[in-house]
Amino acid sequence: MPDQAQSDGSSDNKRDLTQGPVWRALAAMSAPMSFGIFAVLSVGLADAYFLGQLSGSALAAVGFIYPVTTAVTSLSIGLSAGANAALSQGVGRGDVDEATRRLGLHAIGLGLALSLAVALLMWLIYPLIFSALGATEQVSDNIAAYIPVWAMSFPFLVVMMITNAVFRAHGDSLTSAWIMVLAALVNVGLNPLLIFGMWGLPELGMTGAAAATLTGRMIAVALALYIAWRRSLLGWCGSIASGFLQSVRTILNVGLPAAFSNAINPAGMALVTAAVATVGEAAVAGFGAATRIQSMALVPLLALSSGIGPVIGQNWGAEKQDRAKATTATAFWFCMGYGLLVALVLAIFAEPLAGVFASGEEDARYAAIYLRFVGLSLFGYGLVVTANAAMNARDKAVWSMSLSLGRILALYLPLAWIGALTLGYTGIIAAAVLANVLAGWAAVISARGTGLLATDNALVAGPLRLVPR
């Protein structure tokens, strides 16, 4: 049984998530992550803002770059999910510190090896990728100035994400969040200096934006590893190679499906955007503006999905399944309540918000329509990402992958194209709403099927009536 210093989250910043009210454990793990996730999103906005001032082709290059780098970044998310599942369950079981330190080092070693291979592959084939996507010669020149340096930063991102998973698995999301904030602050702060050549620094343009990202990640990962080592969450532990293959199997059992789950969403959104393009350029611009606003509105739900994993993992490892089920139910009720709040806010302020992010009156009209109606269904998306994180922590990553694939490939993508070809933009909006609501329903059923939600819970009682026994 963990000692009191661990259970109250005191000086060693370890927290026993198997004790006390589950809502308190969820809040302690999720609230700090809101700041970290918001900081990460701000980097993309800052890059688009500063590079937009550089030239039109630079801003166009950003449009090509971010879907690709977001998909590649899914590897880091998957590996961190695998590390969190393995480590948090070990912490819940009460594994000795040496075993968890060794597992953490194995996770970092695996992540470093895979990320170096992916970075090298990215550096070799990126001209083919962006040529296939239709980048013009001038845009391709800007991409060529960015991607090689970004590829250098990718291994640092993966190691940072896995080290942050080590912190969260031990119940410390605050350190994890501030590491993410630090990387973002350095990145955003260096952006104008390196892009435009301020304060005596050379004017690097697109390369400067990538160099800012590289610098932020290098500083953040160095600090993360130092803190983890000082707190003995990582460290020398006898035979470091002992059990490495078993660690790899355990981490990849969750990590690979989780990585694929995260990669499918940006790929699917790119294809949905192609459907929006059949309506016209103004619709594409409005759709893009609305999804940027939506990403900000979803921050608390994404933070909840980051926070629920360690809570589920520790309790499942401690064989406290009832407490894990209560955690899932609490998280789902939060998704419902927060979803209602967001729906009201977006319904009231759709026009002014769209006016801030859209570039013209017609764009803003399309964005406002999206926000007003799709906002009603965001609770369903919250249920999906929360259920996915809970199932990953429960070693049921194939279920979470199936849920993500079903939402994109079986619902959103086909419905969006059918809607675009029959009803235009209205059909695309209807597709988004249906995909979120139906996938949210499927998330509740999946949580029940993996033992993460009690069948007598009020949240699941209704949907279960529609499922044959």
C-alpha angles and dihedrals in degrees: 000000000000115000125247094262088061096043096055096042095239132156099333090052093231117135129198103221093185093077135065130018113338092223089059092051091049092048093048091052100038106039097066090046090062088070093046095050092044089052091052092050090049091062092064092047092049093049091051092048098049097038089048087062090050097061144313092254091053090054090047089052089056089057090056097040104051100058089051096045090044090056092048090047088061087082090066091048092049095048091048089051090051092048092048093051093050096042099041092050089049091051090049091051090052096244113182117267092247091060094050092045090052092048090050091052091048090052092051092046091050092046092049093050095048094043093051089052092048092046091052091048091048091051091051101046106028093103089058093047096052094040088056089050090057103254113169122231095261093046090046090056089056091047090051089055091053112035102061092055092042089053088056089055095051098082089051090053092051094049090047092051093049092047089050088052088055090056093048093046087060091050098261111122094152094072090044091052095048091050088057091047091050092052090050095046093051091046096049093041093053095043099086092036094055099032096051100024100245129171092025094305119132119263103249103166112192091001088057092058091052091045090054089054091048093050094048092050094046093052093044095049092047091053093044093052092045093052093045091050094047091051091048092240085124127023148111110316113176112268101018093188093054110120093000095140091049090050090051092051092048094049096043092047086072100019101061098049090042091051091050091048091055094044094053094061099063090040091052092046090054089056091046089052088055088057090050089052089066087068094053146273094283090056091052091050092047092046090051093049091049094050090051090054089045091054089058092047090052095055095100091049092048089048089052090053089053092048101046095061098069092043093052092041097051093045094046090049089050089051092243096137094158090057090049089052091050089051092054092048091049091050092048092051089051089053090053095047096043090045090057091050093049091048091055094046094048092046091054100039102031095116100047092044091049090049091057097051102031123082099219145016096262092046090051091052092056091046093050092051090053094048095047096051106026088047087069090065103043090101086069092054088050090054090052098051092042093049090047092054092046092050092047089054088050091054091250097121094142088062091051092046090051091050092052093045091048093052094050106030103029099035122013102037100045093039091049093053093044090048093047093051094046109029103013118217092352089060092052091051090049090050092054092050094047093046093052096045097044092044089050089054089049090050091058091049091047092051089053091047092054093048095253097116129047114240092226092057113120090230093060102033095084100046091046091063087068094052119083115233 
